């Protein structure tokens, strides 16, 4: 049987964990959010980071043999694709649920339900004691 004090302790532990924003106080590595774009059938690759920073540009050496205008166009295309991918990655990363409302709901349950459960348990214990002594409920 679960007693109100056990429920209260469980809710307190859950609130503590959620309030810290991590699992048991152990820091989790944040996923790296980046965007990757390619052009020229993968011969040009650009990696973009939040804030509009370009982390890297890779160009297959065979691309260097062509016209500079063509190479510049492929770099522009890969960069735009990387920035588009980055926007999608950022949107997905920031779509995490807001735990503020959940925390408040759990606090309210802890404030109201636990004392009510304790009252019910006390009443049931009293009834059980009266029944055991041969009295009426």
N, C-alpha and C positions, 0 to 999 in steps of 0.2 A: 504494500500500500504506500502511496506517496503522501507524505504529510506536508502541510502548508510550509513548515520551516524548510523542508527539502526543496519545495518549489521556489520559495523565496531565495534560497541560496543559489539554485540553478539560474534563476532570472538575474540575480546579482552578478554571477560569473559571466553570463551572456552579455549583460550591459557593459561590464568592464572590458570584455574582449571587443565588442563593437565600438565602444568609446575610444579605444586605442587605435582602431582602424587597421589592426593586423591580427594574425592568428597567434594568440597566447603571448604577445609581446615580442615575438621573433620578427625582426624586420625582414620583409620580403623584398627581393630585388624587383625594381620597377621594370616592366618590359620596355625595351627600347622602341620608341615610336619613330619611324622613318618612312620615307617614300622612295621607291625604286622605279626608275624609268629606263626603258631601253629603246633603241632605234637601230636602224640598219641591220635588221635581223640579229640583234644581240651584239653587234660589233661596237656599239657605243652604249655605255651604262652609266647612269647618274644616280647618286644616293643623296636625298635631301633630308634635312633635319628640321625640327620645329624652329620657328623664328626665321625661316627662309634661308637658313644656312645650307650650303652644298658641302656635304661631307667628302664626297669623292666623285671623280670623273674618270672612267676607264675607257680607253679607246684601243681597239684592236690595231696593232701596228700596220696591218694591211690597209686600214682606212687612211693612213698618212700618205699613201701613194696617190690618192685622188686629189681633186681640186679642193682648195681651201673653202670655197663657198659651199660645196657639197658637205664637207665635214662640219662646217659651222651650222648648217641647217639640221644635220643629224644630232648635233649636240643640243641645239635649241629644242628639238622634238623630244629628246630623251629627258631634258631638264623639265619641260612642261609636263611630261608624263610622270616624272618623279614628284613634282609638286602636287599634281592631281592625286596621286597615290597617297602622299603625305596627308592631304586634307581628309581623305577617307579614313586613314589610320587614326588621325586625331579625333575625328568624329566618333569612331568606334571606341577609342580609349576613354573619351569623356562621357560616353553613354552609360557609365556605371551608375547603378541605382544610388540614390541619396539615402543614406541610412539615418539621417536626422529624424525623419518622421517615424521610422521603425523604432528608434531609441526612445522617443517620447511615448509611443504606444506601449512599449514594454515597461517603461517606468510607471505609466498609468495602471497597467495590469498589476504590477508589483504593489502599488499604493492601495488599490481598491480590492483586487481579487484575493490576495493573500489573507488579509484580515477577515474577509467574508468566509473563506474556506476554513479558517481557524474557528470561527463561530459555528459553522456547520459541524466540524469535527467535535467540538465541545458538546454540542447538542446531541449528536449521535452517541458519544461516549456516555452521556448522562442517561439516555434511553437504554443503552446496553446495560449499564449498571443496575437500573431499575428492573429490567427484565431478568437479569441474573439473580437479583434478590427476591424475585417472585412478585414484584410490584407491577403496576400498570405503566405503560409507556407514557 
